[in-house]
Amino acid sequence: MTVIEQILEGIKKGRAMYESVHGSLATAEEIAAPGSNELCLGDNLDYMKSLTERGYAGAFSLIYIDPPFFTRSSFNASVSVKDEHGASHKVHHLAYDDKFDRSLEYYIENMTVRILLMKDLLANDGLMWIHLDWHSSHYIKLVLDELMGEKNFVNEIIWQYKSGGSGKRHFARKHDTVLVYSKSSRYRINVPKEKSYNRDRKPYRFRGVAEYKDEGGWYTLVNMKDVWSIDMVGRTSAERTGYATQKPLELMKRIIEASTSEGDFVGDFFCGSGSLPEAAHLLGRRWIACDSEEMASAMSRRRLRKSGADFRFTRLEEVKPCSGRADVEVLSRDALEDGRSLYKCRLKDFVPDIDTGSIQMKDRGFVEKALKADRLQFADHIMIDPDYNGSFESRYIFDADNDDISFISKGNFAAIVVDRFGREYPAEIIG
């Protein structure tokens, strides 16, 4: 099949998949307005379908996604592990696979059904931002024109950066493309101003034109252009998580501020290490985010907890079985009112089941030695569901080395211990 035939067939199959998974849409007006921030671990196809059923149809002022780029590559994340002497070393572990070996048609099909579900969730005055690069932006532009409508194309943003690949047989590839689409002609957008320096940096003195001067010379203020020069997250940056494709907070903030007001809902259904939800939290927006990879979910929880965000964590499927073990010990239980108690716990023991096959070959021997020296260091954080009813949801997240894990529950609580690579272990409660 030709490229065009694959795209057309992928759109056709994606539409058919959408028709099979989406049901009747409950709108935000028909059901009590959604309120809490939420991070989900699971397939975004199932998650977005559940959001429409829960009353989120038309609720999102902004949907941003940074999906697989059809690169046919794998991407790693790095985590810190201590050796037997206490010195930290970076260990590289598979974060996600973007190979899509099955074909361009399969890629288009999977993107089509997800774009259609995002369209259901997007408000009539909202904007959808699709972050891509040279591998797939030209394909997805055609898909978006078909699904969202050519007339609803708003912008092609070029994110220019210094880092990235280069080669002898092509010009250095130093930009990504962000395609912006609306759902209707009534979309909201706040285009910020930027400096535009005068020719020769000298004043024009045109009547009615405000001019300003700084150390670079004379300039006017104009609407921001569609080429944005923003640095990538550097190796020494304080916001760096170790996730290979992490996007900078400055980029996320610019997108959010251009599309929303305080209190608006924003969504990210390929959230990676959590850049967009953290930016949304810092800017006073409500957010919902999802990713299917355990490591991405773990990194998102870690950074969101550190930033002080209030959110609940949920997962669509049961924890994957493994041979590891986690024991959480109840240190005390003080009775309160309404049958509730204040519990204090700690991680008593942890035997991780590390998938060394997902760790780079050069790091495997080091990890095996570190496990023998101190296996408890591989426990990263503990999630508590104080009202466990068979479906795990958590608002309590603690560092694993915290000896005073306190929460309120009626006794029907559950705990999940998460290792440094994102694997989850349902805890055995002792005491």
N, C-alpha and C positions, 0 to 999 in steps of 0.2 A: 504493500500500500504506500502511496505517496504521503508526504507530510500533511498536506491538506486533507486527504482522505482520512488519515488517522485522527486529525483534530475534529473533523465532522462526526466521525464514528464515536469518538470519545465523548463529545457533547451529547450525542443521541443517547448513549448508554448512561451517561451521568444524569440526564433528565429522567430516564426510566427508573434509575435507582432512587432519585429524589421522590418520584411519585409513589414508590413502594415504601419509603420510610417515613414520609411526613404525613401527619394526620390533620385533624381539624386544629386550627390555630386559636388558642385562647389568648386574647389580647390583654395588655397591661390594664386596660380600662375595665375589663370584665372580671378580673381577679385583683385582689389587693395588690397594690403596687409593690414590686420586688424591692428589697432593701439592702440585704447584707452582702458584703464582699465574699467571694467564693473562689476557691482554687480546687480544681478537679483533676484527678488522675484517671485518664481513660480515653477511649476513642472519641474524638470531637464530633464525629458523625452521630453517635448515640447521644452524646451530651447535648449537642445543639437541638436535636429532636426533643429531648426531655425539657429543654428550656422553653421551647414553643408550647409544650403541653402545660408548663407551670405558669404561664402568663407573661413570658418575656417577649412575645412577638411584638415588634415595633418599639421595644423599650430602649434600644441602644442608640445613643447619639453618635457614637464612633465605634467602628469595628476595625481593628488593625490586625493583620496576620503576617507572619514571617514564615511561610510554609517551605517545604522542601523545594529546592531550585531545579530539580532534575539534573543534578550534577553528576550522578552515577558515582558518588564518593561516600566515604564514611567519615564521621567527625567525632573527635575525642573531647573529653573534659579532663581537667587535672584536679587532683585533690592532694592535700598534704597528709603524709604519713610519717611517723617518727621511727627512727631506727633504735637499736638497743641502747644507744647512748643518749637518746632524747633529741637528736638533731632531726629537723624536718626535711623531707624530700618530696618533690612533686612526682606523683604517680599518674600516668595517663590511661584513661579507661574509655571504652566506646560509649559515646553519648547517644548518637542516633545514626541510622543508615539511610542514605538518600540515593540508593542505587536504582530503584525502579527498573529492574532488569526486564520486566515484562514488555515494555514498549511505551512510546509516546502516547499512544491511544489510552493505555491504562492510567497514565499520569493525568491526562486531560479528563478522563472519566471521574477520577477521584477528586480533582479540583472542581469540576462542574457541580457535583452534588453538594459539595461543601459551600460553594459560592451561593447556590440557590437557598440553602438553609440560612446562611448569613443574611441574605436579602430579606428573608422572612423576619429575622430578628432586628434588622436595621429600622430606625425610625424614618418616617417620611421626609424629615428634614435632616437626616443623618448623612454621614460620609463613611465610605468603606475605603481603607488604605491597604493595598496589597504590595508587600515588599518582595522584590525579586532581583535577579541579576541577568547578565547576558545569556545565561543558559536557557531561560524560559520566559522572559518578560514579553517577547514578541509572540509567543504562543498564547499566553494568558491574556494579552491585550485583545486578541481576537475572541477569546471565550467571553471576556467581560463585555465587549461590544455586543455580543449576541445575547448574553443573559441580563445585563443591566441596561442595555440600550446605548447606541452610539451617542445619542444626544445627552446622556447622563455622564459622559466622560468629563471630568473636571480638570485634572492636571496629570502630568507626568513629572514627578519630582526626581531629580538626579542628586543622589547623596554621594558627594565626592570626598574621598579620604586619601591619606598618604600611604597607608599600609596596603599589603595585598600582593598578588602574584605578578610576576614579570617573566619575559622570555625573549629569546633572540628572534623569534619568528612572528612576533606580533607586538603591538604597542602595549605598554603596561596597563593592565585592567585595574582601574582605581575608582570605580564607582558602582553603586547599586541603583536600581530603578524602583520607585514607589508609584504605583498606579492608583489614582484617586477617582472614585466613582460615587455618584449620588443615586438616590432612589427616585428622586423627583426634581423638578426645577426649583423647589422651595428649600433647598439645602442651606445650612448655616455655615459660614466660613469667616474667620477673622484673620485677614492677611496682615501680618506685622510689617512695620517699616524697617528699612535698613539704609545704611549710608551709601550714597553714590557720589564719589569724589569728582569734582569738576575737572575738565581738561586742564592739564598743567597745574592742578591743585590751586588755581587762582579763583577769586570771586567773579561770578557772572554779572551780578547786580541787575538781574532781570526784575522788572516791576512785578510785584505780587508774589515773588518766589522767595521763600525763607531759606537763608543760607547759614551754615554753621562752620566753625573752624575748630580743628583739634591739631594734635601734633603731626598728623599726616597731611594737613592742608584744608582747603575749603570743600564743603560737600553740601548736598541737599538730602532730604529724606524721601525715599520712594518706596512703593510697594515691593516687598521681598520677591526676588526672582526665584525661578524654579530649579536653580542649581544651588545646593546647600553644601558648604564646606564645613564639615564637622569631623573632628578626629575620632577614630575608632577607640575602643577601650584598650588602653595600653597595658603592657605587662606589669607595670608598677602602679597602675591606677587603683585608687581605694575602692572603686566600685567593681573591680574585676572579680568574677566568680570562678573563672577557670573553664567556663563553657565556651566551646570553640566559636560559635556563631553569635556570641553575646552582642547586643546592640546598645549603643551609649544612651544614657539617661537624657542627655541634651537633645538627641534626635527624638526620643519618645515624648519629651516635654513639648517640643515644638509642634509635633503632630497633635497632641492632646489640646494644647492651648489654641490651635488654629481651628479646632472642630467642636469644642465643647465649652460649657460653663461649669462653675462649681456645682457639685451635686449631681451632674449628669452621669449616666451609665456608659461605661466603655467596656469593650470586650476584646479578648485576644485568645484565639482557639488553637494557636501553635505557640504557646507562650515561652518555650525554652526555659531559660534560667530566670524569667520573671521581670525583665526590664520594664515592660509596659505597665503591669500592675503596680510596681514600685513607684514609677513616675506618677501614675494616677493617684496613688495614696498621698504622695508628697504635694500634689496639686489640688487635693480635696475633691476628687471624683470618686464615685462608686465604681467598682470593677468586678468583672467575672473573667476568669482565665482557666485554660485547660491545656494539658499536654498528655501524650500517651506514654512518655518515657519516664521510668522511675527516677533516673538521675536528674532529669530536668525538674521534675516535681520536687525532689528533695532540695535542690539548689534554690528553687523559688521559695519554698517554705523557709529556708534558712535566711535568705536575704530579706524577705518580708517581715519575719519575726524581728530581725535586727533593726529594721526601719521603723518598727513600732506599729505596723499595720494590724488592724483588727479584722480577722477573716475566719471563715470556717473551711476546713479541708474535707473533701469527700472523694470517694473513689467509686467507680462504676462496677468493678469486679472484685472478687475476693482476692486476698493476698496470695501471690503465687507460692505453691509449696516449695520448701527447701529443707535441707538437712540441718540448718542452723537452729540455735535456741536462744531465747531471751527470757530472763527471769526478773520480774519486778517485785520488790519486797515492800509490803505495807508496813511502815514504821509506826504509825499511830492512826487512830480513828476517833475523832471527837464529835459526839452527837450534837446536831443543831436542831432547827425546827423543821416541821413538815416531813419528818423521816429522813432528812438529809444529814450528811456528816462531812466534816472536813478531814480529808485523807492526806497523809504525808507518806510519800514513797521514795524509793531510790532504785536504781538499776543494780541488782545484786550480782548477776552473772550474764555473760554474753559470749556465745560461741557463733561467730559469723560464718556464713557459707559464701565465701568469696568466689566469684566466677573468674578465675584467672585467665580463662580463654578470651575474655573481653579486655584484658589488660595488655598493654604493649609488652612484647617479648622481653625488652631490656629491663622492665620493672618487675617481672614476675618473681624472680629470685628474691629481690628485696622485700616484696610483700610477704612472701612465705616466711622469711626470717622475722619480719616485724610481727606477724601473727603469733609466732612462738614466744616472742619477747613480751608482748603486751596486747592481748586480743581485745581488751576493753576499749583501747583507743579507737577501734574501728566502729564503735557505736557513736553515731553523730547526734541524733536527737530522738526524743520520745514524744509520741502523740497520744493524747488521752481523749477518749470519747466518754464523757461522764454519764451519758444516757444511752448506752448501747442497746439497740433493739434488733440486731442482726445485720444492720447496714452501718458501716463505720463512718462517723462524722466527728471531726475534732475541732475545737476552738483552743484547746490547751496544747501548747508545744513547748517542750523544755529541752535544754542542752542535756545530753546523756550523762555528763559528769556532775550534774546537779544532785546533791545529796538531800535536798529539801524540795521535792516535787509535790506541791500542794494544790489541791483542787476540791471542789464540792460535788458530791454525788449522793444518790440514794443507794448506792452499792452496786448498781448494774453498769459498772464502767468496764471499759476495755482499753488496752494499751497496745501500741505498735511501736517497736524499736526500729530505727532506720540506720543502716550502716553508711559509711562515708561514700559508697558508690550508689546509694539510692535504694538498695534492696530493703524490703520490709519484712519484719518478723513479728507475728502476733505473740504478745508476751504472756507467759505463764505468771499468774498473780499468786504470790506467796504471802501467807499471813492473813 
